Structure formats: structure tokens, C-alpha cells
Amino acid sequence: MRNLQAFFRITTFMLILICIPTRSEALPLTPFHILIDVGHGGVDSGTSFGDLYEKDINLQIAKRLYQQLTAAGYTVALNRHKDVALSDDNRWLDNRSRHIRDLAQRKNLAKEIGPQMMLSLHVNWSPSPRRRGAIILHQNTEESYLLAGLLQNSLNKLSGSNEKPVKGKTYYMLRHNYCPSVIVEMGFISNAQDREMLTNPKAQEKIAQAITEAVSEYVKLSQNLKTEASVQESWWRKLMSSLLDKL
């Protein structure tokens, strides 16, 4: 009978061990809080409309976003601050493809800098001039999905659209586990309304503000989730300690 009781106690103990929630690592302590990946640059203009180039729009909004995030108290890094191709300064991959060298440079810079979050800024294009609104692509992680949802909601309000975040499983920039990362397609250059918002300085400020507000909300929610996980973990460990004493 005693052996049977001991068996049930050990079984209960093992089940509790399995159910303990892991502590959230969405915001580890690192030198940089946020890395802004400024899409394209140099010979790589990205998408375009007439004499408007994605690479220029990305950089303009990235600089505004940098200022707003810094003003909000975050430590921010830009992976380019002028019109250059990152493939020209590749340190990690010897490949004949300029595009692959560019992506490798961006991805490995993120690994070296070690940010808590990466925001990759881009501009979209569609054969339909009616298609508009921001689209956020996310990794296959809870942290990235949460960040994408908050960004999508914030930018939807700005443009009056109703887009949903999309899992970007085929995107090179999202295939890593360095930090929660998203690709922010800020709007469609092929749509007149989006094009005005993407190129007007005041509207660019609003885009940067919408992203900053979503980032701050993510930080707040992540910290709350971390605190809740810590409280739960403490409760479970006290329960385990009590059960161990009885074994």
C-alpha cells in the first residue's frame, strides 16, 4: 500500500514538472532594444512607382521611427543610415548572389548586435491598384505573432484597412531565433492613397508613431506576461516543494 502511495506521489510530482510554464524570454537584457532593418538600398531599389523607390521610402520612415523610438526611451540601431547596399560589406557569406549576400549581412548583423526585437521595414506592390494597407509578416513564435498583431492593429487604424498578420515562413529574414522579428510592409506603392501616406513627411511621422505605439504596447504586455509566468512558476515550485517533503 505504501509503495502504491509513493508511486502516485511521484507520478503527481512528474506531472507538475511537465506543466510548469517556462519564463518568457521576449525581452532579455541586451545592449540594444530594437534593430531597424532598413529594406533594400544601393543598387537594390526594391519595388518602385515612376521615380519613387522603395529603398528611399524605407530609409525615410526608418529615420523617423528611430527618432520616435529613441525619444520613447529605447536603445535603437539602424543597419543602414544612407543609400548603400549591405551586400557590399558582407562579412559572413561568400556567395555569387548579391541578394543572398545582402540578406546574410542583415541576418548576421542581428545576431551580432543581439537586439530584443527586429523590425524590417518594406513597401509592398500589387498588380491591383486598389490593394492597400500595411501587412505584417511574422515568425512562427508566440512573441513574433504578438508583436505582429499589435503592429497590424495599429497600422490598420491609421490606414482604415482590415488586414491580418501573415506567417512569413518562407522569408529569409524571419528564419532565425535571435529575437522576435517581423517584416513590416508599410503599404502598397501601387495604390494612390498608400503612396501619398508613404511619401508625405507628415504621414511618414504618423506611420512611425503607429509602429512606436505598437512596440510600446508589446513591451508592456510582454513584461506583464513575464511577471504572470514568474508568479505561476513560484506557486508551482512551492507546491512541488510541499509534495517533495511528503514523499
Backbone bond lengths (Angstrom), bond angles and torsions (degrees), N, CA, C in turn:
res aa  C-N    CA-C-N  psi(-1)  N-CA   C-N-CA  omega(-1)  CA-C   N-CA-C  phi
1 M - - - 1.463 - - 1.527 111.36 -
2 R 1.385 114.84 -42.23 1.460 118.95 179.59 1.533 110.83 -64.76
3 N 1.340 114.77 -38.35 1.467 118.53 178.74 1.521 111.42 -63.64
4 L 1.348 116.16 -37.89 1.461 120.69 178.93 1.521 110.82 -66.06
5 Q 1.349 116.74 -41.94 1.469 120.71 178.27 1.527 110.78 -63.62
6 A 1.327 115.63 -41.86 1.464 119.95 179.02 1.524 110.28 -62.81
7 F 1.362 115.50 -39.36 1.469 119.37 178.56 1.521 111.88 -60.74
8 F 1.347 116.29 -45.44 1.465 120.16 -179.81 1.528 111.56 -65.22
9 R 1.333 116.68 -37.29 1.461 119.76 179.06 1.534 111.30 -65.34
10 I 1.338 115.38 -43.40 1.464 119.67 179.09 1.523 110.79 -65.28
11 T 1.357 116.17 -40.34 1.464 120.58 178.19 1.522 110.83 -61.71
12 T 1.339 115.96 -44.63 1.471 120.78 178.32 1.523 110.41 -60.79
13 F 1.326 115.56 -42.92 1.458 121.26 -179.95 1.532 110.96 -60.53
14 M 1.348 117.49 -42.80 1.460 121.43 -179.69 1.517 111.92 -67.15
15 L 1.337 116.18 -36.99 1.468 119.91 177.81 1.518 110.99 -64.61
16 I 1.329 116.30 -39.95 1.465 120.34 178.70 1.516 110.30 -64.03
17 L 1.337 116.44 -40.92 1.464 120.41 178.48 1.523 111.11 -58.41
18 I 1.336 116.05 -42.11 1.462 121.04 -179.52 1.525 111.14 -65.76
19 C 1.337 116.84 -34.45 1.465 120.83 -174.31 1.521 114.35 -85.42
20 I 1.343 118.33 -5.96 1.465 118.92 -178.25 1.526 109.46 -63.54
21 P 1.335 118.70 126.83 1.463 120.61 179.06 1.515 110.14 -71.31
22 T 1.337 116.60 140.72 1.454 119.69 176.79 1.519 109.19 -80.76
23 R 1.318 116.37 146.05 1.460 120.73 -178.40 1.525 110.08 -70.97
24 S 1.331 116.88 137.45 1.457 121.31 -179.34 1.519 110.88 -65.25
25 E 1.341 116.30 134.14 1.461 121.43 176.16 1.529 110.23 -112.87
26 A 1.336 116.65 27.95 1.460 120.48 -177.00 1.518 112.18 -64.70
27 L 1.333 116.95 -27.58 1.454 119.52 -177.93 1.532 111.01 -131.09
28 P 1.322 117.62 67.69 1.467 118.96 177.92 1.520 110.23 -67.93
29 L 1.323 116.57 159.18 1.453 120.48 179.51 1.529 108.88 -79.65
30 T 1.317 116.80 112.84 1.458 122.50 178.98 1.524 108.35 -137.91
31 P 1.349 117.89 162.44 1.467 119.70 -179.01 1.532 113.52 -58.67
32 F 1.335 116.92 -37.12 1.461 120.31 -178.87 1.524 110.56 -111.97
33 H 1.306 115.42 136.95 1.458 120.22 176.26 1.528 110.99 -80.72
34 I 1.343 115.92 -47.83 1.472 120.08 -170.62 1.525 110.63 -136.20
35 L 1.331 116.03 133.97 1.463 121.73 170.92 1.523 108.09 -108.55
36 I 1.319 116.37 124.04 1.466 121.25 174.50 1.521 107.68 -95.49
37 D 1.319 115.53 113.41 1.466 121.42 176.48 1.520 107.50 -89.48
38 V 1.339 115.85 110.50 1.472 121.32 -176.83 1.524 108.44 -88.45
39 G 1.319 116.73 106.40 1.454 121.69 -173.25 1.516 114.83 -59.43
40 H 1.356 115.12 140.18 1.462 124.21 174.36 1.545 111.40 64.97
41 G 1.337 117.46 -161.23 1.456 121.21 -178.40 1.516 112.31 130.65
42 G 1.322 116.03 152.22 1.464 121.44 179.65 1.518 111.47 63.76
43 V 1.344 116.21 -129.58 1.469 120.44 -178.57 1.518 112.03 -67.31
44 D 1.330 116.24 -17.72 1.472 121.19 179.89 1.521 108.60 -95.22
45 S 1.325 116.61 99.08 1.467 120.92 -175.78 1.519 112.78 -83.97
46 G 1.325 117.51 -13.05 1.460 119.08 -174.79 1.515 109.79 74.42
47 T 1.321 116.90 -155.99 1.462 119.34 177.98 1.526 109.70 -75.94
48 S 1.329 116.46 168.19 1.468 119.07 -175.58 1.528 110.77 -153.25
49 F 1.339 113.63 165.98 1.469 121.27 173.19 1.529 105.87 -147.92
50 G 1.337 116.03 106.85 1.466 119.08 -175.09 1.527 109.23 62.66
51 D 1.337 115.89 -124.88 1.468 119.43 179.22 1.525 112.62 -96.99
52 L 1.330 116.87 15.46 1.461 121.17 175.80 1.525 109.00 -95.78
53 Y 1.335 116.31 129.49 1.458 120.88 -177.44 1.525 110.82 -119.37
54 E 1.318 114.15 138.35 1.459 119.74 -179.98 1.520 112.18 -56.08
55 K 1.324 117.56 -42.08 1.462 120.85 -176.50 1.531 111.75 -56.14
56 D 1.344 116.95 -36.50 1.464 121.30 -178.82 1.526 111.12 -73.98
57 I 1.331 116.35 -41.79 1.467 120.98 179.04 1.524 109.89 -63.67
58 N 1.331 115.97 -44.49 1.471 119.99 178.70 1.520 111.24 -56.07
59 L 1.331 116.27 -44.93 1.466 120.77 -177.08 1.528 111.28 -68.99
60 Q 1.328 116.72 -41.42 1.470 120.17 179.86 1.528 111.30 -60.19
61 I 1.323 115.93 -47.66 1.469 119.45 -178.64 1.528 110.48 -72.30
62 A 1.325 117.27 -35.00 1.467 120.68 178.50 1.525 111.25 -59.96
63 K 1.328 116.89 -41.32 1.466 120.36 179.64 1.529 110.86 -66.07
64 R 1.320 116.21 -39.22 1.474 120.00 177.67 1.532 110.14 -67.25
65 L 1.331 115.85 -40.42 1.467 120.35 178.64 1.532 110.12 -64.98
66 Y 1.315 116.16 -40.43 1.468 120.55 177.77 1.526 110.45 -57.40
67 Q 1.322 116.52 -46.00 1.469 120.95 -179.13 1.521 111.30 -63.72
68 Q 1.332 116.66 -43.00 1.461 119.90 -177.09 1.535 111.75 -70.30
69 L 1.322 116.75 -41.74 1.471 119.75 178.70 1.530 110.75 -66.71
70 T 1.321 116.63 -39.05 1.463 120.56 177.85 1.521 110.43 -64.41
71 A 1.336 116.27 -42.41 1.467 120.92 178.35 1.530 110.90 -63.43
72 A 1.334 116.78 -29.00 1.465 121.22 179.40 1.522 111.94 -79.72
73 G 1.342 117.04 -4.23 1.459 120.59 174.79 1.514 115.83 104.88
74 Y 1.339 117.59 4.92 1.451 120.40 -179.38 1.535 111.24 -89.38
75 T 1.323 115.98 151.41 1.457 121.28 172.12 1.518 107.01 -92.40
76 V 1.337 116.23 118.07 1.465 121.54 -168.61 1.526 111.01 -123.58
77 A 1.327 115.80 144.34 1.459 121.52 175.50 1.527 109.45 -127.04
78 L 1.329 116.25 141.04 1.462 123.38 172.28 1.519 107.68 -105.37
79 N 1.341 118.20 136.05 1.465 117.64 178.83 1.527 112.38 -86.15
80 R 1.310 117.89 -8.07 1.464 121.72 164.90 1.522 108.96 -152.84
81 H 1.322 116.84 140.18 1.457 121.21 -179.39 1.518 111.92 -117.50
82 K 1.343 116.73 5.10 1.463 121.15 175.73 1.529 108.63 -148.89
83 D 1.323 116.68 -178.61 1.462 121.31 -174.94 1.529 110.58 -81.29
84 V 1.334 115.11 82.15 1.471 120.77 178.37 1.523 108.95 -131.44
85 A 1.324 115.62 156.48 1.469 121.54 174.66 1.515 108.05 -95.52
86 L 1.317 117.74 122.07 1.455 120.89 -178.89 1.527 112.03 -64.27
87 S 1.317 116.78 -20.98 1.466 119.88 178.79 1.525 111.93 -64.17
88 D 1.345 116.71 -21.77 1.468 120.66 179.98 1.525 112.19 -72.28
89 D 1.333 116.91 -16.77 1.466 121.30 -177.58 1.523 110.77 -121.79
90 N 1.330 115.61 36.52 1.467 118.93 -175.77 1.524 111.27 -74.07
91 R 1.322 116.11 129.96 1.460 121.74 -178.48 1.527 112.58 -113.53
92 W 1.316 117.54 -6.15 1.458 119.30 -169.34 1.524 115.05 -116.51
93 L 1.314 118.00 -23.82 1.461 118.03 -171.95 1.528 110.89 -139.33
94 D 1.318 116.21 123.23 1.464 121.99 176.54 1.522 107.61 -95.87
95 N 1.323 115.29 98.38 1.458 120.57 -176.30 1.525 109.28 -137.92
96 R 1.307 116.83 144.37 1.475 120.42 -178.87 1.519 112.02 -68.26
97 S 1.329 116.85 -24.35 1.463 120.79 -178.19 1.529 111.19 -80.54
98 R 1.326 116.58 117.48 1.467 120.49 177.66 1.519 110.32 -61.13
99 H 1.333 117.73 -38.23 1.466 122.55 -178.79 1.526 111.04 -62.65
100 I 1.335 116.32 -44.22 1.468 119.96 179.97 1.525 110.35 -67.66
101 R 1.335 117.69 -38.76 1.467 120.65 177.76 1.520 110.57 -62.51
102 D 1.323 116.00 -39.44 1.470 121.27 179.31 1.525 110.52 -62.70
103 L 1.330 116.75 -47.88 1.461 120.95 -179.30 1.523 111.33 -64.94
104 A 1.335 116.35 -39.98 1.463 120.33 179.16 1.521 110.85 -63.19
105 Q 1.338 116.22 -39.05 1.463 120.36 178.48 1.527 110.74 -63.26
106 R 1.315 116.84 -45.15 1.463 121.17 -179.85 1.529 111.42 -63.05
107 K 1.323 115.14 -47.07 1.465 120.19 -176.21 1.529 111.43 -65.93
108 N 1.316 117.25 -43.05 1.460 119.96 -177.15 1.525 112.58 -77.66
109 L 1.326 117.74 -25.46 1.458 119.88 171.35 1.527 109.84 -62.21
110 A 1.322 115.36 -40.19 1.467 119.99 177.61 1.520 110.49 -61.83
111 K 1.319 116.57 -41.59 1.467 120.06 179.43 1.523 110.89 -64.84
112 E 1.332 116.94 -40.76 1.460 121.14 -177.59 1.529 111.90 -71.30
113 I 1.334 116.74 -41.47 1.465 121.02 -179.03 1.521 110.69 -71.56
114 G 1.329 117.14 -37.45 1.458 121.39 178.27 1.518 114.03 68.67
115 P 1.339 119.51 52.48 1.463 120.52 179.35 1.522 111.80 -75.78
116 Q 1.312 116.25 168.77 1.456 121.48 174.81 1.522 111.37 -86.38
117 M 1.337 115.80 -12.70 1.458 120.52 -175.92 1.533 108.63 -162.29
118 M 1.343 116.88 144.53 1.460 120.39 174.28 1.524 109.86 -126.76
119 L 1.330 115.12 128.97 1.457 122.64 177.47 1.521 107.87 -114.03
120 S 1.322 117.12 114.44 1.465 121.72 -179.59 1.528 108.83 -100.82
121 L 1.335 116.61 113.89 1.467 121.58 -173.73 1.524 111.69 -92.80
122 H 1.335 114.71 131.12 1.467 121.11 -179.54 1.533 110.06 -145.44
123 V 1.333 114.24 169.49 1.461 122.32 175.86 1.522 107.54 -124.41
124 N 1.314 116.58 139.74 1.459 122.78 -175.15 1.527 112.00 -95.74
125 W 1.329 115.49 168.62 1.478 122.51 175.44 1.515 108.31 -147.72
126 S 1.319 116.49 145.88 1.459 121.49 177.89 1.527 109.65 -142.08
127 P 1.342 117.99 147.07 1.472 119.97 175.28 1.530 111.76 -66.02
128 S 1.347 116.02 -18.63 1.461 120.53 177.43 1.530 109.48 -95.43
129 P 1.334 118.38 117.08 1.465 120.35 -179.74 1.527 113.25 -68.07
130 R 1.343 117.28 -9.58 1.469 120.54 179.15 1.527 112.32 -85.21
131 R 1.329 116.71 -17.93 1.470 119.78 -179.22 1.518 109.60 -69.30
132 R 1.334 116.67 127.97 1.457 119.13 -178.41 1.529 110.92 -150.08
133 G 1.325 114.92 169.85 1.457 120.79 176.53 1.526 112.90 103.39
134 A 1.306 115.34 154.48 1.467 121.64 178.05 1.525 110.31 -74.01
135 I 1.327 116.38 149.72 1.467 122.87 174.22 1.523 107.71 -133.72
136 I 1.322 116.68 129.12 1.453 121.73 -178.64 1.530 109.91 -107.28
137 L 1.313 116.31 126.29 1.459 122.82 177.76 1.527 108.67 -102.85
138 H 1.315 117.28 135.44 1.460 120.51 -174.23 1.518 112.57 -128.71
139 Q 1.332 115.46 163.40 1.455 122.48 174.81 1.526 110.01 -76.34
140 N 1.314 115.66 172.33 1.457 120.61 177.31 1.529 109.93 -89.56
141 T 1.341 115.79 57.33 1.458 121.50 177.53 1.527 108.48 -137.52
142 E 1.317 116.60 155.73 1.464 120.75 -179.95 1.522 111.37 -64.40
143 E 1.354 116.70 -39.91 1.459 120.09 -178.28 1.520 111.36 -63.75
144 S 1.337 116.26 -46.31 1.462 120.81 -179.60 1.531 110.82 -65.03
145 Y 1.329 116.06 -39.71 1.468 120.27 179.43 1.531 111.25 -64.35
146 L 1.333 116.15 -40.91 1.464 120.39 177.65 1.522 110.65 -63.01
147 L 1.322 116.50 -47.01 1.463 120.94 179.22 1.526 110.78 -60.80
148 A 1.331 116.63 -43.72 1.470 121.33 -179.57 1.525 111.57 -62.86
149 G 1.327 116.33 -41.69 1.462 119.83 179.96 1.522 112.54 -63.08
150 L 1.322 116.33 -40.87 1.465 120.58 179.54 1.521 111.00 -68.70
151 L 1.330 116.71 -41.22 1.465 120.42 177.43 1.526 111.07 -64.76
152 Q 1.326 115.79 -43.57 1.466 120.25 -179.74 1.521 111.04 -60.58
153 N 1.313 116.43 -45.68 1.460 121.02 -179.90 1.522 111.36 -62.41
154 S 1.321 117.22 -43.03 1.458 121.95 -178.54 1.530 111.37 -65.88
155 L 1.329 116.87 -43.19 1.470 120.48 -179.17 1.526 111.57 -76.60
156 N 1.328 117.78 -29.00 1.468 120.58 173.94 1.527 110.60 -61.20
157 K 1.325 115.70 -42.45 1.472 119.91 179.20 1.517 110.74 -61.84
158 L 1.314 116.31 -37.64 1.463 120.80 -178.05 1.524 111.80 -68.05
159 S 1.332 116.67 -40.86 1.468 120.27 -175.33 1.525 113.50 -97.79
160 G 1.341 116.98 -8.61 1.457 120.09 -178.24 1.515 112.59 73.06
161 S 1.328 116.87 23.96 1.467 120.97 -179.73 1.519 110.29 -101.11
162 N 1.325 115.98 179.23 1.464 120.43 -177.16 1.527 110.57 -137.64
163 E 1.331 116.75 44.72 1.457 121.65 -178.67 1.528 111.03 -75.97
164 K 1.315 116.04 160.49 1.454 122.80 176.75 1.530 108.97 -117.79
165 P 1.337 118.02 146.77 1.462 119.26 176.18 1.518 111.02 -64.43
166 V 1.325 115.99 151.31 1.461 122.09 -174.69 1.527 109.82 -124.16
167 K 1.333 116.63 138.74 1.464 120.41 176.26 1.526 108.68 -72.73
168 G 1.321 116.29 116.55 1.464 120.35 -177.16 1.513 111.95 -94.31
169 K 1.319 117.17 60.52 1.471 121.36 -171.75 1.526 113.18 -67.38
170 T 1.323 118.90 -21.20 1.465 120.59 -177.98 1.531 112.65 -94.88
171 Y 1.320 117.78 -2.36 1.461 120.82 -174.74 1.533 111.31 -87.15
172 Y 1.328 114.85 125.85 1.464 122.09 -177.00 1.526 111.87 -55.26
173 M 1.328 117.51 -42.08 1.457 121.57 -175.96 1.527 113.29 -67.67
174 L 1.314 117.05 -15.10 1.464 120.40 -179.31 1.525 112.45 -103.26
175 R 1.345 117.12 -2.94 1.465 119.86 -177.75 1.527 110.42 -92.96
176 H 1.315 115.57 69.34 1.466 121.87 176.83 1.525 107.79 -160.17
177 N 1.327 116.00 170.57 1.463 120.25 178.51 1.527 111.39 -126.62
178 Y 1.345 116.76 25.32 1.462 120.21 -179.18 1.519 111.45 -65.49
179 C 1.330 116.22 -40.59 1.460 121.21 -176.47 1.523 108.55 -167.66
180 P 1.345 118.21 161.89 1.470 119.95 174.01 1.533 109.30 -59.37
181 S 1.319 116.97 126.54 1.464 121.87 -175.75 1.521 110.68 -135.00
182 V 1.332 114.92 149.77 1.468 121.11 176.73 1.520 109.09 -142.63
183 I 1.316 115.30 153.75 1.466 121.56 169.34 1.514 106.89 -103.43
184 V 1.333 116.11 122.42 1.458 121.58 -178.17 1.530 108.48 -102.62
185 E 1.326 115.91 99.96 1.467 121.05 172.76 1.525 105.55 -82.73
186 M 1.329 116.68 102.52 1.467 121.30 -165.85 1.526 114.45 -75.64
187 G 1.294 117.56 -12.44 1.462 120.96 179.31 1.517 109.61 161.23
188 F 1.336 115.86 175.45 1.462 121.57 -177.87 1.524 110.36 -101.08
189 I 1.314 116.49 118.35 1.458 120.95 178.40 1.525 110.71 -67.39
190 S 1.318 116.26 -19.10 1.470 122.28 179.36 1.527 112.94 -80.43
191 N 1.333 117.33 -7.84 1.465 121.89 179.22 1.525 109.81 -106.07
192 A 1.336 117.25 132.57 1.461 121.47 -174.25 1.528 112.58 -60.90
193 Q 1.338 117.38 -43.09 1.468 120.66 -179.43 1.524 111.62 -65.48
194 D 1.318 115.76 -46.41 1.461 120.08 178.21 1.528 110.49 -63.78
195 R 1.321 116.04 -40.35 1.467 120.62 -177.75 1.525 110.68 -61.51
196 E 1.329 116.92 -39.61 1.467 121.24 177.32 1.526 110.05 -64.52
197 M 1.320 116.84 -42.47 1.458 120.69 -179.63 1.530 111.54 -67.71
198 L 1.318 116.46 -37.51 1.461 121.13 -177.19 1.530 112.97 -73.03
199 T 1.337 117.07 -22.48 1.468 119.82 -174.01 1.520 114.10 -112.40
200 N 1.337 118.01 -16.26 1.465 121.28 179.12 1.533 109.53 -80.02
201 P 1.333 118.71 125.35 1.472 121.01 -176.65 1.531 114.05 -54.27
202 K 1.330 117.23 -42.26 1.470 119.49 179.81 1.526 111.17 -66.84
203 A 1.329 116.35 -38.76 1.461 120.38 178.56 1.533 110.52 -69.75
204 Q 1.331 116.54 -34.88 1.468 119.87 175.98 1.524 110.68 -61.34
205 E 1.328 116.15 -38.26 1.466 120.70 176.78 1.527 110.60 -62.27
206 K 1.331 116.28 -38.41 1.455 120.75 179.55 1.534 111.33 -67.98
207 I 1.323 116.65 -37.45 1.467 120.19 176.36 1.523 109.75 -63.04
208 A 1.335 115.50 -46.22 1.465 120.45 178.81 1.528 110.75 -61.61
209 Q 1.324 116.43 -38.70 1.469 120.80 179.80 1.525 110.67 -66.64
210 A 1.333 116.67 -42.25 1.467 120.69 179.41 1.534 110.85 -62.12
211 I 1.331 116.87 -39.64 1.463 120.88 178.27 1.519 110.57 -67.87
212 T 1.340 116.17 -43.07 1.471 121.09 179.95 1.520 111.23 -61.31
213 E 1.320 117.05 -42.78 1.467 120.93 -179.96 1.529 110.46 -63.66
214 A 1.329 117.15 -39.88 1.467 120.78 179.34 1.527 110.60 -67.24
215 V 1.323 116.88 -39.51 1.466 120.86 178.50 1.525 110.51 -62.71
216 S 1.329 116.57 -44.20 1.467 120.63 179.67 1.525 111.29 -63.97
217 E 1.323 116.68 -37.52 1.464 120.70 177.66 1.528 110.19 -66.76
218 Y 1.322 115.87 -39.24 1.465 119.92 177.55 1.529 111.10 -62.14
219 V 1.329 116.19 -45.03 1.463 120.67 179.69 1.521 110.30 -60.29
220 K 1.332 116.09 -44.30 1.464 120.35 -179.71 1.523 111.28 -63.24
221 L 1.318 116.77 -46.33 1.470 120.39 -179.78 1.530 111.40 -66.06
222 S 1.322 116.92 -40.28 1.455 120.98 -179.84 1.517 111.28 -63.96
223 Q 1.327 116.40 -40.71 1.458 120.24 178.01 1.531 110.62 -65.62
224 N 1.334 115.88 -39.80 1.466 120.07 177.71 1.527 110.79 -64.07
225 L 1.335 115.81 -42.46 1.458 120.20 179.20 1.525 110.53 -64.57
226 K 1.346 115.86 -38.40 1.455 119.94 179.20 1.528 110.34 -64.39
227 T 1.347 115.40 -41.91 1.462 120.00 179.35 1.525 111.03 -64.08
228 E 1.339 116.39 -44.41 1.461 120.97 179.24 1.530 110.61 -62.36
229 A 1.329 116.85 -40.98 1.462 120.53 179.38 1.520 110.42 -64.51
230 S 1.338 115.64 -38.49 1.463 120.15 179.93 1.528 110.90 -65.50
231 V 1.346 116.54 -41.48 1.471 120.80 178.66 1.518 110.15 -64.28
232 Q 1.343 115.89 -44.50 1.466 120.32 178.78 1.516 110.94 -61.19
233 E 1.317 115.51 -44.19 1.466 119.96 -178.89 1.527 110.59 -61.84
234 S 1.333 115.74 -42.25 1.468 119.89 178.90 1.525 111.23 -61.39
235 W 1.330 116.25 -41.79 1.474 121.20 -179.94 1.520 110.59 -63.99
236 W 1.366 116.04 -44.80 1.459 120.12 -179.72 1.521 111.08 -63.47
237 R 1.324 116.74 -39.98 1.462 120.06 -177.08 1.531 111.04 -68.66
238 K 1.327 116.58 -35.79 1.465 119.54 175.50 1.523 110.64 -63.73
239 L 1.349 114.86 -41.06 1.459 119.37 178.39 1.525 110.97 -64.09
240 M 1.340 116.63 -42.67 1.464 120.56 178.53 1.519 111.53 -62.33
241 S 1.347 115.15 -42.94 1.466 119.83 179.54 1.513 110.97 -60.06
242 S 1.362 116.30 -40.93 1.450 120.93 178.51 1.525 110.96 -63.58
243 L 1.347 116.43 -42.14 1.467 120.55 -179.89 1.532 111.13 -67.34
244 L 1.321 116.16 -38.30 1.468 120.32 179.18 1.523 111.32 -62.19
245 D 1.337 115.42 -38.77 1.453 119.82 179.88 1.525 111.43 -62.94
246 K 1.343 115.71 -27.96 1.456 120.09 -177.50 1.525 113.48 -87.73
247 L 1.331 116.07 -12.72 1.467 118.99 -178.72 1.521 111.62 -73.27
